[in-house]
Amino acid sequence: LWPAHEVCTILILFLIPYQASLLHSWNNIVIFFSNLFLVHSVIPVPIAYFSFNSVSWSISTEMFFYAAFPALLVWLPSSPVAKYVAIVALGAALAAALDYSGVPFFPSDNPQGVTGHGLIYISPIGRIQEFVLGILCHRFMAGIDRMSINFKFASTIEVMAVVAVILLSPVFAFWLRPYIGKASPALFEFVRHTFLALLFAAMICFFYLDRGIVSKALSWRPLVLLGEISFSLYLIHQIF
């Protein structure tokens, strides 16, 4: 991921002159190097985490997960589900505290201030529970004998998983807001992406079995190629 990010960061300086002109400021030079070394997602300020090729914030967040991975492997073996619940509870408490203390979620008129968006949506602190969930899913699925699952059953749960994502994603994205309240944007965002993570984790687990009609269709070589280049396309789409 890092080499692709470096290429896109240099590319944006050549293709969009405004981006290069930012380097005339010392503050922006510091932000540029934080971006270059993929640590910009931990700075909860929009002008930093959305700097230069702004979509790269997600890679920065992932890099912190990779760095934390060995420690999580040591920490998680005992009571992993309880620890996951504890991480989610701490994240929700942080989001609620941000709302209660009046930290703005994403003020468009002040991109240089600390935001709830930066801490809950962007920062590894607000997203670590999703990475932990992925570890738990792998541990659970690794103990399943995939070959014992027949094609008909696997196809049924794959189709049901896709339908569930299509039907339930809007529920978590929009319909929960009235119950949480517009005055709690950080908490709503945390609850939204936490529930969506559970939903997508279930779907990924079903596809991990690789025994149904949908996963077989996704094994078609052109689709596999699209999957392999998808992150590079993601990194350049905003530049274009």
CORJOBEL-V811458 format. One record per pair of residues at least 4 apart in sequence whose ideal C-beta (glycine too) atoms are under 8 Angstrom apart, sorted by sequence separation. I is the first residue (numbers start at 1). J is the second residue. D is the distance in Angstrom with one decimal. If there is no record, write none. Layout:
# CORJOBEL-V811458
<<I/J/D> <I/J/D>>
This chain:
# CORJOBEL-V811458
<<1/5/6.1> <2/6/6.4> <3/7/6.5> <4/8/6.5> <5/9/6.2> <6/10/6.5> <7/11/6.1> <8/12/6.4> <9/13/7.2> <10/14/6.9> <11/15/5.9> <12/16/5.5> <16/20/7.5> <17/21/6.2> <18/22/7.1> <24/28/7.6> <25/29/6.9> <26/30/6.8> <27/31/6.5> <28/32/6.1> <29/33/6.7> <30/34/6.5> <31/35/6.3> <32/36/6.2> <33/37/6.2> <39/43/7.7> <45/49/6.9> <46/50/5.1> <47/51/6.4> <50/54/4.0> <52/56/7.4> <56/60/6.4> <57/61/6.5> <58/62/6.4> <59/63/6.4> <60/64/7.1> <61/65/6.9> <62/66/6.5> <63/67/6.5> <64/68/6.2> <65/69/6.5> <68/72/5.6> <69/73/6.4> <70/74/6.8> <71/75/6.0> <72/76/5.4> <73/77/7.7> <76/80/4.7> <79/83/5.8> <80/84/6.3> <81/85/6.5> <82/86/6.4> <83/87/6.5> <84/88/6.5> <85/89/6.2> <86/90/6.4> <87/91/6.4> <88/92/6.4> <89/93/6.3> <90/94/6.4> <91/95/6.5> <92/96/6.3> <93/97/6.2> <94/98/6.5> <95/99/6.7> <96/100/6.1> <97/101/6.0> <99/103/7.5> <107/111/8.0> <114/118/6.6> <115/119/7.2> <116/120/5.5> <117/121/5.0> <118/122/4.9> <119/123/5.0> <122/126/7.2> <123/127/7.0> <124/128/5.6> <127/131/7.1> <128/132/6.2> <129/133/6.2> <130/134/6.8> <131/135/6.9> <132/136/6.5> <133/137/6.3> <134/138/6.5> <135/139/6.5> <136/140/6.3> <137/141/6.0> <138/142/5.9> <139/143/7.4> <140/144/7.5> <145/149/7.7> <149/153/5.9> <150/154/6.8> <151/155/6.0> <152/156/6.5> <153/157/6.6> <154/158/6.2> <155/159/6.3> <156/160/6.2> <157/161/6.2> <158/162/6.7> <159/163/6.3> <160/164/6.1> <161/165/6.6> <162/166/6.5> <163/167/6.0> <164/168/5.4> <165/169/5.7> <167/171/7.6> <168/172/6.5> <169/173/5.8> <170/174/5.6> <171/175/4.8> <172/176/6.0> <176/180/5.9> <177/181/7.7> <180/184/5.3> <184/188/5.8> <185/189/6.3> <186/190/6.4> <187/191/6.2> <188/192/6.0> <189/193/6.5> <190/194/6.0> <191/195/6.3> <192/196/6.3> <193/197/6.2> <194/198/7.0> <195/199/6.5> <196/200/6.2> <197/201/5.9> <198/202/6.7> <199/203/6.9> <200/204/6.2> <201/205/6.4> <202/206/6.7> <203/207/6.5> <204/208/6.2> <205/209/7.6> <211/215/6.9> <212/216/6.8> <213/217/6.4> <214/218/6.4> <215/219/6.7> <219/223/7.6> <220/224/7.0> <221/225/6.4> <222/226/6.6> <223/227/6.5> <224/228/6.4> <225/229/6.4> <226/230/6.2> <229/233/5.8> <230/234/6.3> <231/235/6.5> <232/236/6.6> <233/237/6.0> <236/240/6.0> <23/28/5.9> <34/39/5.1> <35/40/4.7> <43/48/3.8> <44/49/7.2> <49/54/7.8> <98/103/4.4> <114/119/7.5> <117/122/6.5> <118/123/6.1> <121/126/6.3> <122/127/7.9> <144/149/7.8> <149/154/5.2> <170/175/6.9> <171/176/7.0> <177/182/6.7> <207/212/8.0> <210/215/4.9> <218/223/5.5> <219/224/6.6> <13/19/5.5> <14/20/7.5> <22/28/4.3> <23/29/5.8> <34/40/4.5> <43/49/5.9> <99/105/8.0> <104/110/7.3> <107/113/6.6> <119/125/6.4> <120/126/4.0> <121/127/7.7> <206/212/7.4> <209/215/7.3> <210/216/8.0> <217/223/7.6> <218/224/7.6> <12/19/5.1> <13/20/4.5> <50/57/6.6> <76/83/6.1> <98/105/8.0> <119/126/5.7> <180/187/5.8> <181/188/7.6> <207/214/7.2> <40/48/5.3> <41/49/5.3> <49/57/4.7> <75/83/7.1> <107/115/7.0> <180/188/4.5> <207/215/5.0> <23/32/6.2> <31/40/6.9> <34/43/6.5> <40/49/5.3> <104/113/6.7> <106/115/5.3> <210/219/7.9> <218/227/7.9> <13/23/7.9> <22/32/7.5> <105/115/6.2> <106/116/7.5> <40/51/6.1> <49/60/7.6> <103/114/6.4> <104/115/5.9> <105/116/4.3> <106/117/4.1> <177/188/5.6> <180/191/6.2> <207/218/7.4> <31/43/7.9> <103/115/7.0> <104/116/6.9> <105/117/5.3> <176/188/6.7> <35/48/8.0> <103/116/5.1> <34/48/6.5> <176/191/6.3> <31/47/6.9> <35/51/5.2> <40/56/7.6> <41/57/4.7> <103/119/7.9> <176/192/6.5> <31/48/5.2> <34/51/7.9> <35/52/5.2> <40/57/6.6> <41/58/7.7> <99/116/6.9> <35/53/7.8> <38/56/7.4> <42/60/7.5> <98/116/4.3> <32/51/7.2> <41/60/3.6> <172/191/7.8> <173/192/6.1> <176/195/7.7> <31/51/4.9> <32/52/6.6> <40/60/5.4> <41/61/4.5> <172/192/5.3> <31/52/8.0> <35/56/6.8> <38/59/6.1> <39/60/6.4> <95/116/7.1> <98/119/6.4> <38/60/4.5> <42/64/7.0> <98/120/7.0> <28/51/7.7> <41/64/7.2> <172/195/4.4> <173/196/7.5> <39/63/7.9> <172/196/5.2> <35/60/7.9> <38/63/4.8> <94/119/6.9> <95/120/5.1> <9/35/6.5> <94/120/7.2> <9/36/6.2> <169/196/6.5> <172/199/7.1> <91/120/7.6> <6/36/7.0> <22/52/7.9> <169/199/6.9> <94/125/7.1> <95/126/7.4> <168/199/5.8> <94/126/7.2> <5/38/6.6> <19/52/5.9> <91/125/7.5> <165/199/5.9> <91/126/6.0> <164/199/6.6> <165/200/6.7> <2/38/6.5> <91/128/7.7> <91/129/5.7> <164/202/7.6> <165/203/5.6> <13/52/7.8> <164/203/7.3> <12/52/5.7> <12/53/5.1> <87/128/6.3> <88/129/4.9> <161/202/6.2> <162/203/6.9> <87/129/4.7> <161/203/4.0> <9/52/5.7> <9/53/5.6> <8/53/4.9> <84/129/6.6> <87/132/5.8> <161/206/4.7> <161/207/7.6> <9/56/7.2> <5/53/7.4> <8/56/7.1> <84/132/5.2> <158/206/5.3> <83/132/7.4> <84/133/6.3> <157/206/5.0> <158/207/6.5> <5/56/5.3> <84/136/5.9> <154/206/7.6> <162/214/6.5> <159/212/7.6> <5/59/5.5> <158/212/3.9> <159/213/7.5> <80/135/7.7> <81/136/6.9> <154/209/5.6> <157/212/7.0> <158/213/6.8> <159/214/6.4> <68/124/7.6> <76/132/7.1> <80/136/5.5> <156/212/7.5> <158/214/4.1> <2/59/7.7> <154/211/3.6> <155/212/3.8> <158/215/6.1> <1/59/5.1> <154/212/3.5> <155/213/4.2> <65/124/6.4> <72/131/7.6> <76/135/6.3> <80/139/7.0> <154/213/8.0> <155/214/7.0> <46/106/7.1> <64/124/3.9> <68/128/7.2> <72/132/6.5> <76/136/7.6> <149/209/5.7> <151/211/6.2> <1/62/7.0> <2/63/7.7> <50/111/7.7> <61/122/6.8> <150/211/7.5> <151/212/6.6> <154/215/7.6> <1/63/7.5> <61/123/7.1> <69/131/8.0> <73/135/7.6> <149/211/5.0> <151/213/7.4> <61/124/5.1> <65/128/7.0> <68/131/7.5> <72/135/6.3> <130/193/7.3> <146/209/5.1> <47/111/4.5> <126/190/6.5> <130/194/7.6> <133/197/5.7> <137/201/5.2> <141/205/5.4> <146/210/6.8> <46/111/4.2> <47/112/5.2> <57/122/5.4> <129/194/6.3> <133/198/7.1> <140/205/7.3> <144/209/7.4> <146/211/6.2> <45/111/7.3> <46/112/7.7> <61/127/5.8> <65/131/4.3> <120/186/4.8> <127/193/7.4> <45/112/6.0> <119/186/7.5> <130/197/4.4> <134/201/6.9> <137/204/6.8> <141/208/5.1> <45/113/6.6> <121/189/5.5> <129/197/7.2> <133/201/5.3> <137/205/5.3> <141/209/7.6> <45/114/6.1> <46/115/6.2> <49/118/5.7> <116/185/6.5> <117/186/7.6> <120/189/5.3> <44/114/5.1> <45/115/7.1> <116/186/3.6> <120/190/5.1> <44/115/6.0> <46/117/7.5> <137/208/7.9> <46/118/6.7> <117/189/7.2> <121/193/7.0> <44/117/8.0> <45/118/6.2> <49/122/4.9> <116/189/7.6> <44/118/3.0> <43/118/7.4> <44/119/4.7> <44/122/7.0> <44/123/5.9> <106/185/7.9> <105/185/3.9> <41/122/5.3> <42/123/5.9> <105/186/5.7> <41/123/6.1> <42/124/6.6> <41/124/6.7> <42/125/7.9> <103/186/7.4> <99/183/6.8> <105/189/7.5> <99/184/4.4> <99/185/6.8> <99/186/5.0> <96/184/7.0> <98/186/4.4> <99/187/5.6> <95/184/7.7> <96/186/7.6> <95/186/4.2> <96/187/5.1> <95/187/4.3> <95/189/7.1> <92/187/6.6> <95/190/4.0> <94/190/7.9> <95/191/8.0> <92/190/5.7> <91/190/5.6> <92/191/7.1> <92/194/7.8> <91/194/7.3> <88/194/6.0> <59/235/7.9> <55/234/6.3> <56/235/6.8> <55/235/6.4> <53/235/6.7> <55/237/7.4> <55/238/5.3> <54/238/6.6> <53/238/6.8> <53/239/6.5> <16/239/7.3> <15/239/6.1> <11/236/7.5> <4/231/7.0> <8/235/4.7> <12/239/5.4> <4/232/5.5> <8/236/5.9> <11/239/6.3> <1/231/6.9> <5/235/6.6> <4/235/5.6> <8/239/6.6>>
